[in-house]
Amino acid sequence: MNKRRKSKYVHEGLYVAVVEVVLLEDDTGWSPYLSIEDAYKLDDVREALRQKDLRSAAKYGRIYELRPVVHQ
């Protein structure tokens, strides 16, 4: 089984979290996939962003605030 690190982006509302996860690769048809822990981590980040709990979301990765760009 091979493992490789990957940045996943979780977007919710005006925020985006960049979370590092490990993709697992093997010879099955399900490859690559996340561990159950990383899948729960992404769920926790999404829920924290949904609740606007940036302190909790920041425990898992970098948080960015999105701002609209005005076109003229």
RAHU-V479397 format. One record per pair of residues at least 24 apart in sequence whose ideal C-beta (glycine too) atoms are under 10 Angstrom apart, sorted by the first residue. I is the first residue (numbers start at 1). GAP is how many residues later the second one is. If there is no record, write none. Layout:
i;gap
I;GAP
I;GAP
This chain:
i;gap
1;24
1;25
1;26
1;27
1;30
2;24
2;29
2;30
3;29
3;32
4;28
6;26
6;28
6;32
7;54
7;55
8;26
8;30
8;33
8;34
8;37
8;53
9;33
9;52
9;55
10;31
10;32
10;33
10;34
10;35
10;36
10;37
10;38
10;39
10;47
10;50
10;51
10;53
11;35
11;38
11;53
11;55
12;33
12;34
12;35
12;36
12;37
12;38
12;39
12;40
12;45
13;36
13;37
13;39
13;52
13;53
14;35
14;38
14;50
14;51
14;52
14;53
14;54
15;30
15;33
15;34
15;35
15;37
15;39
15;42
15;48
15;49
15;50
15;51
16;33
16;45
16;46
16;47
16;48
16;49
16;50
17;25
17;28
17;29
17;31
17;32
17;37
17;40
17;41
17;43
17;44
17;45
17;46
17;47
18;27
18;42
18;43
18;44
18;45
18;46
19;25
19;26
19;27
19;38
19;41
19;42
19;43
19;44
20;40
20;41
20;42
21;39
21;40
